[in-house]
Amino acid sequence: MNKSMIFLLVMTIALIAVAYFRSGDFTLVAEGFGNGWKMGWQILPLLVIAFTMAGMVQVAIPTELTAKWIGTESGARGLLLASTLGAVTPGGPMTSFPIVAALWKAGADIAPISAFIFSWSIIGVHRVIIWEMPLMGPKFTFSRLAAGILFPPILGLLTKMIYNLLK
């Protein structure tokens, strides 16, 4: 068990205790387990697809290609490519992070990987089209995108600097 799993386990046990003491019996605990299982079954197909895709990224894309395009020697090209890929990667973290992990294992450098994550978070074209543009309007959307589009490559480089300092 790693630290993340231990933390989640402790938090889960604490929430089970809170639910138990709120109801005085196991009614809310059972309801919580039921809700959790229902959500789990709803996202299970997405998880299977996302992890299968991540596994296919690892075997379908040669490590030499990953290293060339987003590896340590990729420079600005790698940062821009990863930023673009992050911006157009649809879905939530269950989709994008398995891809990120697969690219990392395939030899991608930390700067492009970070740029990918920042771009996915800041730009997220699918969210812009589905949510932001209709709800906030084009003026706001284009202003925010213009302000944020430069940050993923810069933050990717900054992440790499900090990562190297922590070694």
N, C-alpha and C positions, 0 to 999 in steps of 0.2 A: 504494500500500500504506500502510495506517495502522499506528500503533505496535502495536496488538493483533495484527495479522497478522504483523508482523515478529517480535514476541515468540514467537508460536506457531510460526513457521517456524524460528527459532533453537532453540527447545526440541525441535522435531521432529528437526532435524538432529542435535542432541546425543543424543537417544534412539536415532536410527539408528546413530550412532557407538558408543554403549554396547552395543547389540544386536550389532553387527558384532564388536566386540572380545570380547564374552562368548562368541560361538560360534567366532570365528576365521575365519568365512566369512559368506556372506549368508543362512544358514539361518534365523536368528532375525529378520533384517531382512524376509525374505520372509513369515515367519509373522506378523510384526507388520503388514505391509501387508495380508495376508489378513484378519487380525482386524479391522483398521480398515475395510476395504471391506465385510465382513460386517455390522458395526455400522452403517455408512453406509446400506446397503441396507435394514436393519431400520427405521431411523428416517426414511428418505426420505419415506415416505407421510405421516408425522406432520408433517414439515417443510413439505411441499407444502400440506397442509391448514392448518397454522398461518399460513403466510405468505399463503395465499389469504384466510384469514379476516382477517388484518391489513389486507390490501389492501381488502377489502370494508368493513371498519370505516372506512377513510379515505374511501371514496366513498359509503357508505350512510348514514353519520351526518353530517349537515350540520355544518360547522365552527361555525356559530352555536349549534347545540345543544350541541356539546362545550364551547364557551366558556361557555355559560349554566350548564351543570350541573357542570363540573369545570375551568372556566377561572379566570383570575386574580380575577374578581369573585364566584366561587361561594362563598367563605367556608367556614363550618362545614358547610354543606350539601354542598359539593363534597368536603370531607375525609371526611365520613361516607359519602357515596355511593361514593367511590373505595375506601374501606376495606371496604365491604360487597361491592363487585364483586371486589376482590382476594381476599377470604375465600372467595368461591364460585367463583372461576375454577379449573377443574380442570386437571390436568396439570402438567408440569414447566416448566422455563424455556423450552423450545422452543415451548410453547404460550403462556405468559403474556407473555414479553418482546416477541414480535412485536405483540401487542395493545397493550402499553405504548408501544412505538415508534409505532404507528399513532395512538394517542390523543395522544401528544406532538406529532406532526406535525399533528394536527387542531386543535391549540390548547389542549390541556389544560395547566394550570399545574403547576409542579414540586411544589408541596405535595400536591395530590391524587394525582399520579403516584407520588410517593414513598410516600404512604399506601397506595396500591394494592399496591405492591411489598412493603412491610412487612407488610401484612395477608395477602397471599398467602403470605409466608414464615412469619409467626408463627401465623396462624390456620389457613389452608388446610383448609376444612371437609371436602374430599374425603379428605385425609390423616388427619384426625381420625376420620372414620367407618371408613375402611379399615384404618388401622394403629394409631392411638393408643388409641382406645376399646377395641378387642379385646385389645391387648397390655398396656396400662397400666391399664385399668379406668376406670370413670366418675369416681371421686373425684379421681384424679390429673388426668384430662382436664379436668374442669370447673374444678378449681383453677388449672391452667395457663392455660386460656382466660380465666378471670376476671382473672387477673393480667396477661395479655397484650392483652386486648381494647381497652384504652385507649391503648396505645402507637402503633398506626399513625397516627392523626391527629396526635398530639404529635410523633412523629418526622418526619412529613410537614412540619409547620411548622418544626421544627428544621433539616431539610434545606434548606428554602427560605431560612432565615436564613443558613446557612453558604454556600449557593450565591450568594446576593447579596453576601456579604462577599468572595467569591473573584472577583467580576467586576472 
